[in-house]
Amino acid sequence: MMIKVMVTMPPDLLEAIDKAARKLKLNRSQFVRQALREMLERLQQEEFEALLAEGYQEMAEENPAVAEEGLDAQTAATKEVWR
């Protein structure tokens, strides 16, 4: 089910959206939905990485060697999960 919403934006932004949507062969609504989903995913990724970093910081205070190994693993894992 789709719900209609009204969004206010400056004309230059609307023109850029329409141009990009045409280039991608999407209608305006499809383009906006896709852009919003991508931004939400990016925010989720940033929150996840912040939680991991916080956990590794706590580990570093307790055991620096384990934390260093964890950071390397985090870097490799997030590159695979969030690309």
DSSP file (Angstrom, degrees, kcal/mol; ACC not computed):
  #  RESIDUE AA STRUCTURE BP1 BP2  ACC     N-H-->O    O-->H-N    N-H-->O    O-->H-N    TCO  KAPPA ALPHA  PHI   PSI    X-CA   Y-CA   Z-CA
    1    1 A M              0   0    0      0, 0.0     2,-0.4     0, 0.0     0, 0.0   0.000 360.0 360.0 360.0 136.7    0.0    0.0    0.0
    2    2 A M        -     0   0    0      2,-0.0     2,-0.5     0, 0.0     0, 0.0  -0.869 360.0-155.8-108.7 142.0    1.3    3.5   -0.9
    3    3 A I        -     0   0    0     -2,-0.4     2,-0.3     2,-0.0     0, 0.0  -0.970  18.3-129.3-116.3 130.8    0.4    6.6    1.1
    4    4 A K        -     0   0    0     -2,-0.5     2,-0.3     2,-0.0    -2,-0.0  -0.583  28.1-176.9 -79.3 138.9    0.6   10.0   -0.7
    5    5 A V        -     0   0    0     -2,-0.3     2,-0.5     2,-0.0    -2,-0.0  -0.941  21.9-131.6-130.7 155.6    2.6   12.7    1.0
    6    6 A M        -     0   0    0     -2,-0.3     2,-0.4     2,-0.0    -2,-0.0  -0.933  23.7-173.3-109.2 130.2    3.2   16.3    0.1
    7    7 A V        -     0   0    0     -2,-0.5     2,-0.5     2,-0.0    -2,-0.0  -0.980  13.4-146.4-125.4 134.2    6.8   17.6    0.2
    8    8 A T        +     0   0    0     -2,-0.4    -2,-0.0     0, 0.0     0, 0.0  -0.853  30.2 155.9-100.7 133.3    7.8   21.2   -0.2
    9    9 A M        -     0   0    0     -2,-0.5    -2,-0.0     0, 0.0     5,-0.0  -0.985  45.1 -90.3-151.9 158.8   11.2   21.9   -2.0
   10   10 A P    >>  -     0   0    0      0, 0.0     4,-1.9     0, 0.0     3,-0.6  -0.370  40.3-114.5 -70.1 152.0   12.9   24.6   -3.9
   11   11 A P  H 3> S+     0   0    0      0, 0.0     4,-2.4     0, 0.0     5,-0.2   0.844 113.3  56.6 -56.7 -37.5   12.4   24.6   -7.7
   12   12 A D  H 3> S+     0   0    0      1,-0.2     4,-1.9     2,-0.2     5,-0.1   0.871 107.2  48.9 -66.7 -34.5   16.1   23.9   -8.4
   13   13 A L  H <> S+     0   0    0     -3,-0.6     4,-2.5     2,-0.2    -1,-0.2   0.915 110.7  50.4 -68.6 -42.4   16.0   20.7   -6.3
   14   14 A L  H  X S+     0   0    0     -4,-1.9     4,-2.6     1,-0.2    -2,-0.2   0.902 110.0  50.6 -61.6 -41.3   12.9   19.5   -8.0
   15   15 A E  H  X S+     0   0    0     -4,-2.4     4,-2.4     2,-0.2    -1,-0.2   0.910 110.6  49.0 -62.6 -42.1   14.5   20.1  -11.4
   16   16 A A  H  X S+     0   0    0     -4,-1.9     4,-2.5     2,-0.2    -2,-0.2   0.896 111.7  49.5 -65.3 -39.7   17.6   18.1  -10.4
   17   17 A I  H  X S+     0   0    0     -4,-2.5     4,-2.8     2,-0.2    -2,-0.2   0.939 112.0  47.6 -63.2 -47.4   15.4   15.3   -9.1
   18   18 A D  H  X S+     0   0    0     -4,-2.6     4,-2.4     2,-0.2    -2,-0.2   0.899 112.5  49.2 -62.3 -40.8   13.4   15.2  -12.3
   19   19 A K  H  X S+     0   0    0     -4,-2.4     4,-2.1     2,-0.2    -1,-0.2   0.932 113.7  45.4 -63.9 -46.0   16.6   15.2  -14.4
   20   20 A A  H  X S+     0   0    0     -4,-2.5     4,-2.0     2,-0.2    -2,-0.2   0.896 111.7  52.8 -65.4 -39.6   18.2   12.4  -12.4
   21   21 A A  H  <>S+     0   0    0     -4,-2.8     5,-3.0     2,-0.2     4,-0.4   0.918 109.3  48.7 -62.9 -43.5   15.0   10.4  -12.5
   22   22 A R  H ><5S+     0   0    0     -4,-2.4     3,-1.2     1,-0.2    -1,-0.2   0.923 109.5  52.9 -61.3 -42.8   14.8   10.7  -16.3
   23   23 A K  H 3<5S+     0   0    0     -4,-2.1    -1,-0.2     1,-0.3    -2,-0.2   0.876 114.3  41.8 -59.7 -38.0   18.4    9.6  -16.6
   24   24 A L  T 3<5S-     0   0    0     -4,-2.0    -1,-0.3    -5,-0.1    -2,-0.2   0.407 113.6-119.2 -90.0   2.0   17.7    6.5  -14.4
   25   25 A K  T < 5S+     0   0    0     -3,-1.2     2,-0.3    -4,-0.4    -3,-0.2   0.904  72.0 127.5  59.1  44.0   14.4    5.9  -16.3
   26   26 A L      < -     0   0    0     -5,-3.0    -1,-0.2    -6,-0.1     2,-0.1  -0.877  61.0-117.0-120.9 156.0   12.4    6.3  -13.0
   27   27 A N     >  -     0   0    0     -2,-0.3     4,-2.5    -3,-0.1     5,-0.2  -0.471  39.8 -98.5 -84.2 171.2    9.4    8.4  -12.3
   28   28 A R  H  > S+     0   0    0      1,-0.2     4,-2.6     2,-0.2     5,-0.2   0.903 122.9  49.4 -57.9 -45.3    9.8   11.1   -9.6
   29   29 A S  H  > S+     0   0    0      1,-0.2     4,-2.7     2,-0.2    -1,-0.2   0.912 111.1  49.4 -63.1 -42.8    8.1    9.1   -6.9
   30   30 A Q  H  > S+     0   0    0      1,-0.2     4,-2.5     2,-0.2    -1,-0.2   0.928 112.1  49.0 -61.1 -44.3   10.3    6.0   -7.6
   31   31 A F  H  X S+     0   0    0     -4,-2.5     4,-2.7     2,-0.2    -2,-0.2   0.932 112.4  46.8 -61.9 -46.6   13.4    8.2   -7.6
   32   32 A V  H  X S+     0   0    0     -4,-2.6     4,-2.6     2,-0.2     5,-0.2   0.916 112.4  50.2 -64.3 -43.2   12.5    9.9   -4.3
   33   33 A R  H  X S+     0   0    0     -4,-2.7     4,-2.5    -5,-0.2    -1,-0.2   0.932 113.0  46.8 -59.5 -45.1   11.6    6.5   -2.6
   34   34 A Q  H  X S+     0   0    0     -4,-2.5     4,-2.4    -5,-0.2    -2,-0.2   0.918 112.4  49.6 -63.9 -43.7   14.9    5.0   -3.7
   35   35 A A  H  X S+     0   0    0     -4,-2.7     4,-2.1     1,-0.2    -1,-0.2   0.907 112.1  48.0 -62.9 -41.8   16.9    8.1   -2.6
   36   36 A L  H  X S+     0   0    0     -4,-2.6     4,-2.6     2,-0.2    -1,-0.2   0.904 110.6  51.3 -66.5 -41.0   15.2    8.0    0.8
   37   37 A R  H  X S+     0   0    0     -4,-2.5     4,-2.6    -5,-0.2    -2,-0.2   0.927 110.3  49.6 -60.4 -43.6   15.8    4.3    1.2
   38   38 A E  H  X S+     0   0    0     -4,-2.4     4,-2.2     1,-0.2    -2,-0.2   0.898 111.3  48.7 -63.4 -40.1   19.5    4.7    0.4
   39   39 A M  H  X S+     0   0    0     -4,-2.1     4,-2.4     2,-0.2    -1,-0.2   0.913 111.4  49.7 -66.3 -41.4   19.8    7.6    2.9
   40   40 A L  H  X S+     0   0    0     -4,-2.6     4,-2.4     2,-0.2    -2,-0.2   0.898 110.9  49.8 -63.5 -40.1   18.1    5.5    5.6
   41   41 A E  H  X S+     0   0    0     -4,-2.6     4,-2.5     2,-0.2    -1,-0.2   0.905 109.9  51.4 -63.3 -40.9   20.4    2.6    4.9
   42   42 A R  H  X S+     0   0    0     -4,-2.2     4,-2.5     2,-0.2    -2,-0.2   0.912 110.4  48.4 -62.7 -42.9   23.4    4.9    5.2
   43   43 A L  H  X S+     0   0    0     -4,-2.4     4,-2.4     2,-0.2    -1,-0.2   0.911 111.3  50.3 -62.8 -42.0   22.2    6.2    8.5
   44   44 A Q  H  X S+     0   0    0     -4,-2.4     4,-2.4     1,-0.2    -2,-0.2   0.905 110.6  50.0 -62.1 -41.5   21.7    2.6    9.8
   45   45 A Q  H  X S+     0   0    0     -4,-2.5     4,-2.8     2,-0.2    -2,-0.2   0.921 110.3  49.5 -62.4 -44.8   25.2    1.7    8.6
   46   46 A E  H  X S+     0   0    0     -4,-2.5     4,-2.1     1,-0.2    -2,-0.2   0.898 111.4  49.1 -63.3 -40.4   26.7    4.7   10.4
   47   47 A E  H  X S+     0   0    0     -4,-2.4     4,-2.1     2,-0.2    -1,-0.2   0.914 112.1  48.9 -63.8 -42.6   24.8    3.9   13.6
   48   48 A F  H  X S+     0   0    0     -4,-2.4     4,-2.3     1,-0.2    -2,-0.2   0.924 112.1  47.5 -62.3 -46.0   26.0    0.2   13.4
   49   49 A E  H  X S+     0   0    0     -4,-2.8     4,-2.6     1,-0.2    -1,-0.2   0.857 109.8  53.5 -66.1 -34.4   29.6    1.3   12.9
   50   50 A A  H  X S+     0   0    0     -4,-2.1     4,-2.3    -5,-0.2    -1,-0.2   0.900 108.8  49.4 -65.8 -40.2   29.4    3.7   15.8
   51   51 A L  H  X S+     0   0    0     -4,-2.1     4,-2.3     2,-0.2    -2,-0.2   0.915 111.9  48.5 -64.3 -42.0   28.2    1.0   18.1
   52   52 A L  H  X S+     0   0    0     -4,-2.3     4,-2.6     2,-0.2     5,-0.2   0.931 111.3  49.7 -62.6 -44.6   31.0   -1.3   16.9
   53   53 A A  H  X S+     0   0    0     -4,-2.6     4,-2.2     1,-0.2    -1,-0.2   0.897 110.0  51.3 -61.8 -39.8   33.6    1.5   17.4
   54   54 A E  H  X S+     0   0    0     -4,-2.3     4,-2.1     2,-0.2    -1,-0.2   0.917 110.6  48.7 -63.0 -42.8   32.2    2.1   20.9
   55   55 A G  H  X S+     0   0    0     -4,-2.3     4,-2.2     1,-0.2    -2,-0.2   0.907 111.8  48.3 -63.8 -41.5   32.5   -1.6   21.8
   56   56 A Y  H  X S+     0   0    0     -4,-2.6     4,-2.4     2,-0.2    -1,-0.2   0.840 108.3  55.3 -68.9 -31.5   36.0   -1.8   20.5
   57   57 A Q  H  X S+     0   0    0     -4,-2.2     4,-1.5     2,-0.2    -1,-0.2   0.925 109.1  47.1 -65.0 -43.0   36.9    1.4   22.5
   58   58 A E  H  X S+     0   0    0     -4,-2.1     4,-1.1     1,-0.2    -2,-0.2   0.906 112.8  49.6 -63.2 -40.9   35.7   -0.3   25.6
   59   59 A M  H  X S+     0   0    0     -4,-2.2     4,-4.1     1,-0.2     3,-0.4   0.881 104.9  58.7 -64.7 -37.3   37.6   -3.5   24.7
   60   60 A A  H  < S+     0   0    0     -4,-2.4    -1,-0.2     1,-0.3    -2,-0.2   0.857 102.6  53.1 -62.4 -34.7   40.7   -1.4   24.1
   61   61 A E  H  < S+     0   0    0     -4,-1.5    -1,-0.3     2,-0.2    -2,-0.2   0.836 118.7  35.9 -68.3 -30.9   40.6   -0.1   27.6
   62   62 A E  H  < S+     0   0    0     -4,-1.1    -2,-0.2    -3,-0.4    -1,-0.2   0.877 139.4   1.7 -88.5 -43.0   40.5   -3.7   28.9
   63   63 A N     X  -     0   0    0     -4,-4.1     4,-1.9    -5,-0.1     3,-0.3  -0.757  58.3-167.7-151.6  96.6   42.7   -5.5   26.4
   64   64 A P  H  > S+     0   0    0      0, 0.0     4,-2.1     0, 0.0     5,-0.2   0.833  87.9  54.9 -57.2 -37.4   44.5   -3.5   23.6
   65   65 A A  H  > S+     0   0    0      1,-0.2     4,-1.8     2,-0.2     5,-0.2   0.914 109.3  46.4 -66.1 -42.3   45.5   -6.6   21.6
   66   66 A V  H  > S+     0   0    0     -3,-0.3     4,-2.2     1,-0.2    -1,-0.2   0.893 111.4  52.6 -66.5 -39.6   42.0   -8.0   21.4
   67   67 A A  H  X S+     0   0    0     -4,-1.9     4,-2.4    -8,-0.3    -1,-0.2   0.893 106.6  52.6 -63.7 -40.6   40.6   -4.6   20.4
   68   68 A E  H  X S+     0   0    0     -4,-2.1     4,-1.7     1,-0.2    -1,-0.2   0.917 110.3  47.5 -62.9 -43.3   43.2   -4.2   17.6
   69   69 A E  H  X S+     0   0    0     -4,-1.8     4,-2.0     1,-0.2    -1,-0.2   0.896 111.3  52.5 -62.9 -39.8   42.2   -7.6   16.1
   70   70 A G  H  X S+     0   0    0     -4,-2.2     4,-2.7     1,-0.2    -2,-0.2   0.881 105.6  53.2 -64.8 -39.6   38.5   -6.6   16.4
   71   71 A L  H  X S+     0   0    0     -4,-2.4     4,-2.4     2,-0.2    -1,-0.2   0.902 108.7  49.9 -63.3 -41.1   39.0   -3.4   14.5
   72   72 A D  H  X S+     0   0    0     -4,-1.7     4,-2.0     2,-0.2    -1,-0.2   0.919 112.9  46.7 -62.3 -43.0   40.6   -5.2   11.7
   73   73 A A  H  X S+     0   0    0     -4,-2.0     4,-2.7     2,-0.2    -2,-0.2   0.895 110.9  52.7 -65.6 -40.4   37.8   -7.7   11.6
   74   74 A Q  H  X S+     0   0    0     -4,-2.7     4,-2.9     2,-0.2     5,-0.3   0.924 108.0  50.8 -61.5 -44.9   35.2   -4.9   11.7
   75   75 A T  H  X S+     0   0    0     -4,-2.4     4,-1.5     1,-0.2    -1,-0.2   0.930 113.7  44.2 -60.0 -46.6   36.8   -3.1    8.8
   76   76 A A  H  X S+     0   0    0     -4,-2.0     4,-1.2     1,-0.2    -1,-0.2   0.913 115.7  47.9 -64.9 -42.8   36.7   -6.2    6.7
   77   77 A A  H  X S+     0   0    0     -4,-2.7     4,-2.6     1,-0.2     3,-0.3   0.915 110.2  49.5 -67.8 -44.0   33.2   -7.2    7.7
   78   78 A T  H  X S+     0   0    0     -4,-2.9     4,-2.3     1,-0.2    -1,-0.2   0.832 106.0  57.4 -69.2 -29.5   31.6   -3.8    7.1
   79   79 A K  H  < S+     0   0    0     -4,-1.5    -1,-0.2    -5,-0.3     4,-0.2   0.880 113.3  40.5 -64.8 -35.5   33.2   -3.5    3.7
   80   80 A E  H >< S+     0   0    0     -4,-1.2     3,-0.5    -3,-0.3    -2,-0.2   0.893 119.8  43.0 -78.5 -41.5   31.4   -6.7    2.7
   81   81 A V  H 3< S+     0   0    0     -4,-2.6    -2,-0.2     1,-0.2    -3,-0.2   0.879 120.1  38.0 -73.6 -38.6   28.1   -6.1    4.4
   82   82 A W  T 3<        0   0    0     -4,-2.3    -1,-0.2    -5,-0.2    -2,-0.1   0.085 360.0 360.0-108.3  23.0   27.6   -2.4    3.5
   83   83 A R    <         0   0    0     -3,-0.5    -1,-0.2    -4,-0.2    -2,-0.1   0.523 360.0 360.0 -83.7 360.0   28.8   -2.1   -0.1
